[in-house]
Each structure stands twice: as structure tokens, then as C-alpha cells.
Amino acid sequence: MAENQNRSQHGMWSSGTLFVLAAVGSAVGLGNIWKFPYITGDNGGGAFLLVYLICICLIGFPVMMAEIMLGREGRMSPINSLLKLARESNRSSKWSWIGWAGTVGGIIILSFYAVVAGWITYYIFRLFSGEFVNTDAEVVSSAFDLFLKDPWQVFLWFTIFMAVTVFVVARGVNKGLELAIRICMPLIFVLLIVLLVYGVAQGGFWEGFKFMFQVDFSKLKLNGLLVAMGHAFFTLSIGMGAIMAYGAYMPQGESLKSAVWIIVVVDTVVALVAGLAIFSIVFADGLSPAQGPGLLFVTVPLAFGDLPLGSIFGGLFFLFVAFAAFTSAISLTEPALAYFVEKYNVSRVVVAITIGFITWVLGIGSVFSFNLLSGFTPVFGWTIFDFFDKITQWFFLPLGGLAIAILVGYFLPKDRVWSALEINSSWAQIIWKALICVIAPVSIAVVFVLTIVQHFVS
């Protein structure tokens, strides 16, 4: 089939490199830096990491290829791209519900993601101020708890983060998203290397390395397997429409297959290097890596506080995390924004402010989950923050990824898929069919069922 020459009405990335950087920016976020180190710590280190890497290769990679391909072939918002491709393939228009699920899921994720990003933004100033220099664990932990219990302080930083996100996405693909990527991504990579070198210099690198890469399956439980696959989806931004929306702006002539390989490799390397940097600093101070979600806000500030130049490098660390959170946040708004611009033919600024306001209102529940509404747990004992986190990670993302795999694997014309993905040789086609038609959907379905059984039945 002839290559699709349509251009997105929202604009195009100015180069293939910018598309890759944007997609990496969407993927590289709190999942890599806040979540990956602490779930690796909670699940025993190397064995968990091995399972996670297998999930990335066998499930994350093919589903990401499929999702970007759908965006580039459709050249519109995820909802309208899927509707267009379904009609062109003589399939039911109900396939567009994948786009709806991803779009809604992305907004829900952003509503609580921006709350955590607000915490991180606040901690930039706390670390640079030297507040945690030569303090003990009780003081650092108490400082974080007191911050969470102050609803207006949390609300303020959440609102600031959301306002900056809306400002950038309102400016469009080239003047907003692309400019932010050009500035943030190089800084993210530079800061990450600086922090790793700092961690090595403090003497905890070898212990952190052994913890991350020494495989001991006795430490890996069933829940660790479920977490590994769920995180593979979360960290690659699969199933939430962001990558599909970015794919719609991908320049023609760029190799989709090569781009996805680069995105997956860079995202994984960032997660590994971030983990090494954090664990090097944690082990250098003689602390435990298995600290759960508090690793970033309690253990890391405590470790920096005891190390030379800790206030400077601690501030740089949280600046690095904030940049990563920001590049992911701007991608989460794009599916909904693109759809409403297409549907109502209104300015991007109006839609960005409207979507930002809706997300901000949703996020207020997550802000107050740690203070005013901490006792409000109407569903399975979950706070509002927990509810949004779990329904997106357990339902929206895996089911979205499953539907994408089934659509591309079984319902789109094979010739179109081969052409779009540049899969020409017969052996490559066999491998692709095995991944997208069998391995990915079966794995996703099995893990989804096991997750439901574990948390709702047993």
C-alpha cells in the first residue's frame, strides 16, 4: 500500500529526532525515576529487573510499535485515527473506543500524576535550601508527612505544575511541545549523568549495582511478576493514547521500527541509570532500598543530606525528576486536546485551558487524599488517589494495550501493517505475528486476570 502522505492538522515534529525525543520524553517520567527504583527495591532487585526487561521486549516493544503505527497511519487524535482506520479496513467503528479509553485514562493519570509532580517541584527548593543537611530519618520523614498533611501547600504546587503544563500544550506542537522537549530532554540526560557520577564518587555504586543486577528468584513473588508487566506499560506510556497522538505528528520517511527501538532502549537505560544513581546514593549512606513510595521523598533527601555537597546535588536530582515528570505530563494532555480541536474546530488555547481545568478539578480529590479526605475510602478502602492510580494501571492501560494488539494483529489488513512497520522478510513477519497475535495479548490477558483475582477475589 502507498505510504500515507497526509499531515496532521495539529502540526508535525520538525524531524525524526524530535519525534524520538518527544516519545522518549513521554515515556521517561515518574515511572522511571520515582516508581521503578522503589518497586525494584520492594521486589528483590535483579530477578524483578530481569522479568521487567523480558516484558519490555516481548510485550512493550510490539505494542508500542502497533500504537505509534496507528497514530501515523491515522494522522489525527487517537479517537479519530482509530475510527478512520476501522472504516478504511471495513471494520466496526466501535474500535474507536480504544482511543476513548486511552484519552480518558490519560486525563485521569495526569490528575494524580500532577499531584506527585507538584511534590517534586516543591522538593527542588527544599533540597537546594539545605533543609535536610545532617538531619536524621525521623526529621526527614516527619517533614514529608507534614507537607502532605498541609492541603493548601500540596494544592498550591499541584496547581502551579498544572498551569505550566497547560501553558506549554496550548502553544501547539512546534512552539509548545517541541520547544519544551528541546530544552528539557538534554537537561534530563545531563543531570542524570551528573547524578550517577556523584553516586559513584560516594562509594555506594558497587552495592547498588549488585542489588539491581544480581538475580535471586527466591526474592520474586507472584505480585512482582504482575508489577513488572504493569510497569512495562506505565513506563512506555502504552495504552493511554499519548504515544499514538505523538505518532500522528511523526514525519514521513522516518523508520518507525528504528524509532521504537531507540525509544524503548533509551527509556530502559534511563530507568536503569536512575536506579543505579539512586541506589548508589542510598547504599553510600547505609540505608535500605526497600522503602516503597517514600524512597524518593524520604530516603533520597536523607542520603543527600549526609553527603558532601548534598544540598546542591539533591536539588539537581529533584530538578531532573521534575523535568522528566513535565515531559510526560504534556504528552498526557495531547490525545484529548487533539480530539476536541478536531471535533469542534476551536482554538488549541481554549481546549487546552478547558482540559486543564477539568484535570485540575479531578486532581483536587487526589490532593486531599493525603489530608482532608484521607479517611474517605468508599471503594475497596482506597483513597481517591489510590482509586485513580489502580483503575488506570490495572484496567485502562492493560486493556488498552490488549485491544491495540488484537486490532493490529487480527483486524487490520496485513499488507498495510507490513508496509507501515517496514516488515518485509517472511521470518520477520512470523516473529511479528507471534509477538502481536499471541505472546503480547495472551500475556496481557493472563496478568490482567491474575491481578483481578489477587486483588478482588482472593
Secondary structure, DSSP 4 states (H G I P E B T S, - for coil): -PPP----TT---SSHHHHHHHHHHHHSSHIIIIIHHHHHHHTTSHHHHHHHHHHIIIIIHHHHHHHHHHHHHH-S-HHHHHHHHHHHTT--GGGGHHHHHHHHHHHHHHHHHHHHHHHHHHHHHHHHTTTTTT--HHHHHHHHHHHHT-HHHHHHHHHHHHHHHHHHHHTHIIIIIIHHHHHHHHHHHHHHHHHHHHHHHTT-HHHHHHHHH---GGG--HHHHHHHHHHHHHHHTTTSSHHHHHHTTPPTTS-HHHHHHHHHHHHHHHHHHHHHHHHHHHHHTT--S--GGGGTTTHHHHHHHTSTTHHHHHHHHHHHHHHHHHHHHHHHHHHHHHHHHHHH---HHHHHHHHHHHHHHHHHHHHGGGTTTTT--TBTTB-HHHHHHHHIIIIIHHHHHHHHHHIIIIIS-HHHHHHHHT--SHHHHHHHHIIIIIIHHHHHHHHHHHHHIIIII-
